[in-house]
Amino acid sequence: MEKAESRYVKRVRDEYAEKRPDKLDEFRALDKKAKLPAAITAYVLGIMGALMTGAGVCLILKIFGASLSFAMPLGIAAGCAGIVLLIADAFIYRAVLRAGKRKYGAKIVALGDELLGDRSL
């Protein structure tokens, strides 16, 4: 069998073989558990802030709500609220990430030391 064929056979075989999670997989999963809530929070708040800012600009420019007499003040309020949310997003992200690191940090460090064979610098 040629090299290319044997690599293909091995790749297909590995796809169907039962995968046993090892310590590196557990390490990756813990890292993901620590960081994922912060990322999701940042994305959601960032999108909400951008939409609020955009809606405020649309109200100010009378793209929608042209018949409202209070569209300009409402647009300014919505735009400012969106900008405040975008600014707060970074601080909230750091706080949620810090909480995740605090929650899973000891397990990650212990597992990392175990994986490295406790080679300290």
N, C-alpha and C positions, 0 to 999 in steps of 0.2 A: 504494500500500500504506500502511496506517495505521502509526502509531508503534508501537503494541503488537505488531502483526504483524511489523514489521521487527525489533523487539527479539527476538521469539521465534525468528524465522528465524536471526538472528545468533547467538543463544545455542545453538541446535541445531547450526548449522554449526560453531561453535567447539568443540563437544563432539567432533565427528568429525574435525576438522582435526588434522594431525600437530603435536604440541607439541615445540618445540625448547627444550631446557633452556638457560636463560640464567644469567648470573652470580648473580642473586638467588636462583634455585633452588639453585644450588651452595652459596651462602652459607647458606640455610636447612637444606640437607642436612648441611653441616658442623656447624652449631649443634646439630642434632638428634643427630648422631653423638657429639658431645661430652657431651650431657646425658642421653641415653637410658639408658646403662648404669647411671648413678647412680640414676635414677628406678626402674628395674626392681629394682635391688638394694634400694632403700629399701622398695618395696612388698613384695617377697618376705620380707625380714627383719621388716618390721612385721607382716605377716600371721602369720608363724611365731611371733613373740613374743606376739601377741595370743592365738593358739591355745594356746600353752604356758601362758600366764597363766590362760586360761579352763579349761584342763584341770586346772591346779592348784587352782583354786577349786572345781571339780566334785569333785575328790578330797577336799578338805577338808570340803565339805558332804555328802559321802557320796552324791552323786548317782549316781556310778558307782564301783565298787570298794568297795562297802559291806562286802563279806565279807573284805576285806583288813585285817589287823590293823595294817599299816603305811601305811594310806591317808593319814593326817594328815601324817606326816613326808614322804611322797612328794609329796603335794599342795603342801606348803610349799616343797619343793625345786623342783618344777616351776614353781610360781608365781614364785619368786625368779629362776629361770633365765629365765623369760619376761620379767620386768621388766628384768633385766640386758640381755637382747637388745634390748628396746625402747629402752633408754637408749643402748646402743651403736649402734643404728640411725642416729641422727643423726650421730654421729661418722664412721661408715663411709660414709654418704651423702656427707658433705663431702669425705672422702678420695678417693672414687671420682670425684666431680665435679671435684675439683682435678686429678686425674690426666687426666681427659678434656680439661679446659681446657688443661693443659700439653701434651697430645699434639696437639691441633688448634688451639691458640691462635694460633700464628704464621700459619697459613693463613687463619684467620678474620679476623685483624687486617689482613693484607695484602689479602684480598679486600674487606673492609669499606672500607679506604682507597681501593681502586680504584673501588668502587661510589660512594663519596662524592666522587670526583674529587679525593681527597687534600686535602679542606678541613680543615685542622687548626684546633683551637680556640685 
